[in-house]
Amino acid sequence: MNYAYLFAAIICEVIATSALKASEGFSRLWPSALVIVGYGLAFYFLSLTLRTIPVGIAYAVWSGIGIVLIALAGWVLYRQSLDLPAILGIGLILTGVLVINLFSRTAGH
């Protein structure tokens, strides 16, 4: 269940970060509201995750998967392209998250 909370936290954070661009400096009401609610829910779900998963592991997974999903959201929603070094770097981040989850005993499986 803890990884379900972490996944929910990641999705809420990705939605909030995507809406942050659409809020245009908090000058648009609904995207701004989505930012506030999304980040609030993200941190709530992250706090539930931290009951059993170590903070370093949870944050590594959160940030790694979040980076990949935000890059995808930027590409789909805002037509922001990535060059080869950016794609390789994101791939290395994702590889790090996989190594933590597959091989680390501290990941709290």
N, C-alpha and C positions, 0 to 999 in steps of 0.2 A: 504494500500500500504506500510505503514511503516514496518509492520511485514514481508512483502515480501522482503524488503530491508534487514531486520535483518536476515532472512533465507538465503538470498544470501550471506551475510557477513559470516555467520556461515559455509556455504558450502565451500566458498573460503578459509576460515581459515583452515578447516579440510583438504582440498586438499593440501594446502601449508604445513601444519604440517606433513602430511603423506609423502610428497615429501622431507621434511627436513631430514628424516631418510635416504631416498634413495639417497640424495645428497652426503652422506658420507663425511661430513665436508666441503661441497661446493667444492668437488674435481671432481664431475661429472656435466657436463654442463647442460643438459636438466632438470634433477631434480632441480638443483640450480636455473635455470631460472623460473621453475614452482613455487618455493618457493617465489621468489621476486615478480612475477606477482600475485600470489595468495594472499600474504599478502597485496600487494598494493590495489587490488580489495576489499579485506575484509575490510580494513580500510576506503576505499571510501564508500562502502555500509553502514558500521557502521555510518559514518558521516551523511549520509542521514537519517538514522534511528533516530539519536539524535535530529533532528529538532522537533520531537513531543514526542518521548518516553524519559522519564527521564534516565539519564546516568546510574544510579545504577540499574534500572530495565533492561535496554538493556544489560548491561554487565553481569548481573546475568543470563539472558536467554542465551546470547552468550556463556558464560563460561560453564554453566550447560549442554546445549545441545551439545556444542563442546566436553566436556569431554566424554559424552556418545558415540558420533560418532567417536572420536579418539580411544577410547577403542575398539570399533567394528572394525575400520580400522586396528588397530594393530593386532587384532585377525585374521582377514581375510587376510590381506596383508603380515604380518610378522610372523604369527603363534605364537603370544604372548598371553599366557593364563593368566587368572585372577583367583585368589583364592576367596573363599567365602567372606572374609572380604572386598576385593576390589569390588566385585559385590554388596554387601550390601551397601557399601559407595557410589558407583555410583548410586544405586537405591535411596538413600536418597537425593543425589544432584538433581536427576530428579524429585523427589517428591517436593523438594523446588521450582523448576522452575514451576511445575504445580500449587502449592499453590499461587505463585506470580501471575500467569496468570489467575487463576480462581477466586481468592478472593481479590486481592489487587486493591484498587481504583486508585493507582498511576501507574498501568501498562499501562495506556493510550489506552484502548480498543477502 
